[in-house]
């Protein structure tokens, strides 16, 4: 079920978003929704190149495994 959200935008931001939506022939709400989701997904997940770099660093992988084990046991310091 779709939800309604009120969003307050400055006039220049509104015009820029409206023009971008019109150029892509889609509703402003769809432009904002897809842009917001893309940004969230980009921030939450690593791409394949980043993951390969992480997995290629043996020291980092070892520290990640140690941290994961400690977290499962409730040990260590956790930063919020």
N, C-alpha and C positions, 0 to 999 in steps of 0.2 A: 504494500500500500504506500503510495507516495505521501510525503509529508511536506507541509508548507513552512518555509523559513523566511523570515524577514531579514533583509540585508541592507544596511545603510552604506551607500557609496558616495564618494565625492563626484561632482558633475563631470570632471575630466575622466575619471576612471570609468564611470558609467558610459560615457560616449565612446571611449576606446573599446570597452567590452561589447557594446551594442554594434559598433562598426565591424568588429571581428566576427561576431555571430552572423551579421547580415552577409558578410563576405563568404562565409561558409554555408549560408542558406539554412541556418538552424536557429532554434530559439535561444535567447540569451540564457535562460535557466540551464539548458543542455550544455552550453559552452562553459558556464561556471562549474557545473557538476563534473564534467569530464576533466577540466583543468585541475580542479581540487583533488579528484581521485588520482590523477596522474602524479601530482606533487606528493601526495601521501605515500603512494606506492614507491615512488622514486626514493623517498627518504627512509622507508622501512626496509627495503630489500636491496641486496647487492646484485650487481649485474654479473654475468658470467666471467668477465675479465677480472673483476674485483675478487670473486670467489676463488678463481684460479690462483691469484696472488696470495690470498689468505692461506689456501691449502698448500701452497708451495713453501710457506714459511714454517719449518718444523718447530722452531722454538715457540712461535705464536700458537700453533695447533696444540702443542703440549700444555701451554699455560691455559688455553681455553678448556681443554679436557680436565685439567686440575680444578679450575674454577667451577666447571659443571659438576664434578664429583662433590666438591665442597658445598655447593648450593643444594644438591640433593640431600646432603646430610645436615644441612642447616648450620654449617660451619663457615667461618670467615666473616669479613666485613662487607656489607652490601651498601652501595651508594644508590640513593633514590634519584 
